[in-house]
């Protein structure tokens, strides 16, 4: 069992860490929201059809409503926001900023009804994480900051993290099917519809040129669908059932490092001084938040499992 757990963890580290680069490649010739819509549609159809044929009961109208809300926040706002942001910032930077999403979760959980008041170590983690983001973004444009990081992309990433955090907190009390796989399939289908609508509203239909789609973009889309949305998803949901939560959550430390290394090696993304300083700050903040909060038995929800669809995401 221990060997299987570590094999699944390794798959999770690689799958989620590499999806940021795959998003960048898919983004090159496919509009972002239409691309995510196709990705979610394919993965959602596989999961939903599989579980219904396996005998899972038909979802209720209320469960579909919950799936639409969660899919809109996690997939359209969260993953869609990251995908759009990667048109402005390198994939490694995107992974590093998204790794700070637990900062948003702390704020939202503290102010919601019945939420948890953060401990002092958690507050310290929030401060350290915010300091890391400020150093990374460098809004005052210090002379050692090279290259400049697009503030539009950073804003999109922060909003994507906020949407992901709201969706994650909401999912704790949402009415969802007992089967995590069925529920996640529903959320993927809802997120697919929302992504297509968002893309069409943003004029991506006019931007799409099927003849101009490159092999590299198609390969990125295929990788995101199979590896990011299916393989990593299965590993993650299985690990939540058989492995300690703190161990599973170590993906938050490893994914940005994998994304930054791959971005540097395969996409020639620059490693600046600010990136090197910000990495330990943001990752140590995530560590403080995960390790010092009151331990609760995790509630396995489809929305939690949906993270496999981001890479992150």
N, C-alpha and C positions, 0 to 999 in steps of 0.2 A: 504493500500500500504506500509506504514512504517513497519508493521509487516512482510509482505512478503519480503521486502528488508533485514531486519535483519535476517530472517530465511535463506535466500539465502547466506548472508554474513557468518553466522555461518557454513553453509554447506561448504562454500569455505575455511574457516579457518581450519576446520577439515579435509576435503578431501585433500587439498594440503599439509597440515602439516603432514598427516599420510602416504603420498605416499613414503616418503624417507625410512621409515621403511619397507614398502611393497617391495620397490626395493631391500633392503638388503635381505629379505627373498626369493624373487624370484631369486636373484643372487646366492643363495647357491648351487643350483643344475642345473641351466639353464645358459648357456653362455650369457653374457650381451647383445650383439648386436642381437643375434637370439631371445632373449627374447623380446627386444624392438621392433624388427621387427614383431613378432606375435601380440604384444600389439597394435601397430599402424595399422596393417592390419585389425584386427577385428573392431577397432573403426572407421577406415576410411571407411570400407565397409558399416557399419551401416549409417554413416552420408551421404556419397556420394549417396548411393542407395535411402535413404529416401528423399533427396532433389531433385533428378532427378525424382523420382516417383511423388513428389509433384508439379512438373511442372517447376523447374528451368531449364533455357536453357543450352544446351551443352556447356562446356567450349571451348574456342578457343585454338589454338596451343600456342599462346603467353601466355595465362593464365596458361597453363600447364607448360610452361617453368618457369614462376614466381613461381609456386607451387613447382617445383623441386628444385629451388634455395633456397627458404625459408625452405622447408622441410629438405633439406640437412643441412642447418645451424642450424635451431632450433631443429630439431628432432635427426638427426644423430650426429651432433657436440655437440649440447646442451644437450639434454636428454640422448643420447647415451654416451656422455662423463661423465655425472653424474653417470650413471649406472655402467660404467666401474670403475670410481673412488671409488665407494662404495665397491669395493673389497679390497681397501687399507685403507680407512678411515671410521670412524663411521658415521651412517646416520645423527646424529645431527650436526656433524662438516660439513658434506656436505651441509646441509640446511643452515647453518650459512654463509658459504663462498659464496654459490649461492645467498644469500640475498644481497650480495654486487654487483651483476650484474649491477645495475644502475650506478656504478662507471665507468664501461666500456662504457655504453651508453653515459655518459657525454663526455668522451674523443672522441668517434667516432663522435658524433653529432657536436662537436666543430670544428673538422677538415674536415668534409665533405663539399662539395659545398652547399652553402645556409644553413648551419647549424647554431645553436644558440651558441653564445659566453656565456660561463657559468658565472653566477653571483658570487660575492664574497662568499655569503653563500654556494653556491654549491661547490665552490673550497674548502671551509672549510670542507664541508661534505666529499669530496673526500679524503682530508688529514686525517680526523678522521677515515674514513673507512679503509684506507690503514694502519693506525696505529693499528686498531683493528685486521686486518689480520696478521700483523707482530707479534703482541702479541700472537695471536692464534697459528700461525705456529712455532714461536720461533726458527728462523734459527740458533741462537747462542747456543741453547740448555741450557737455564738457569736452575738452579738447581730446581726451583719450577715448571717446566714444566713436568707434569705427566698426562697421558702417552705421549710418543713421538708420533708426528703426521707424518705419512708417506709423505715425500715430493713429491713422484711420484703422490700420490692421490691428493695432493694440486695443483700440476701443471696441472693435468687433469681437476680439477674443475675450475681453472682460465681460461684454454683454452675453457672449455665448456661455461663459462660465456661470454667469448669474442665472441664465435660463436653465442650465443643467442643474444648478443647485435648487432652484424653485421646484423643478420637476421631481427631483429626488426626494425632497422633503414632502411634497404633495403625495407621492406614491406610497408613503408610509401608512396613510389612512384611506387610500383610494380603494374602491370596490373593484377588484380584479379577479380573474379566474384563479382557481387553486393551482392550475398547471402553469409554472413559470414559462415554459416553452410556448404554450398557446397564447398567454398574455403578451409575451414579447412579440410574437408574430402579429398580433393585433396592433400593437404599438408601431411596429415597423410599417404595416400597411397604412395606418393613419398618418404616420410621418411621411410616407411616400406621397400620399395625396396632398398633404400640406406643402411639401417641397415642390411638387409640380405646379400647384397654384401660385406659390411665391415666385417661382422662376418665371412663369408666364406674366405675372403682374410686373416683374422687373424687366420685362422685355427680352428674356433669354430665348424665347422662341425665334426672334429675329436674328439673334446672334448665333444660333445653332446652324452649323454647316456640316452635314453628315459626310460630305466628300473630304472635308479638311480634318476629320478626326484621325489622329495619328495612332500608330500601333502602340506607342508607349502609353498614350492615354487610355486606350482600350485595355491594355495590360494592367494599368493602375486600377481601373474600374473593376476588372475581374478579380484582382487581388483583394480589393476592399470588400467585395461581395462575399467571396469564398473564405478568405483568411480572417478578415476583420469582423464580418457579420455572422459567420457560421462556425468556423473552427474555434476561434477565440471565445465565442459565446458559449459553446459547449463546455470548453475547459473551465470557464469562469463559473458557470452555474454548478458544475460538478464540484469544483473546489469549495464553493460556499457551503456545500453540504458535508464535506468530509475533512476539510482542513481548517485550522485556526484562522479567524478573520484577520488578525494582525498579519499573518503570513500572506494571505491573499492580497491584502492591501499594499504589499510592498511593490506592486506594479507602479504605484505612484512615484516611487523613487527611481525605478529602473527605466521606464518608458522614455522620459525626456533625455536621458543619457544616450539611449539607443538612437533616438530620433536625431539628436545633435551630431552624433558620430556619423550616422549614415548620410545626413544632409551635407556634412563636410566632405565625406569621401566620394559620394555618388553625384551630388548636385553642386559641389564646389561652393557650399555656403560658408561664409567667413566665420571664424571664431575670434571674437573681439575680447578685449580685456573685461568689458562689462559682463559678457556672457560667462566668462570663467569665474568672475566674482559672484554673479547672481545664482549660478547653479547650486552651490552648497547652501546659500541662504534660503532659497525657495524650497529645496528638498528637505532641509532640516526643519523648516516651518511645518511642512506636511507631516513630518515625523512626529513633531511635538503634538500636533492636533490629533493624530490618529492614536498615539500611544497614551496620552494623558487624559483623554475624555473618559467619563464613567463607562465602564464596560457593560454593554447590553448584549443579550442574545440577539443576533441579527435576524430580521424578518426577511425571508427570501421573497423578493417581489420581482415580477418581470421587469419593472422599470430599472431595478438595480442591475439586472443582467444585461440591459440594453447597452451598457457602457462598451460592451464588446464591439458594438457597431461603430464606435468612434475611432478606435485606436487610442483614442483618448482615453480620446476623447476619451 
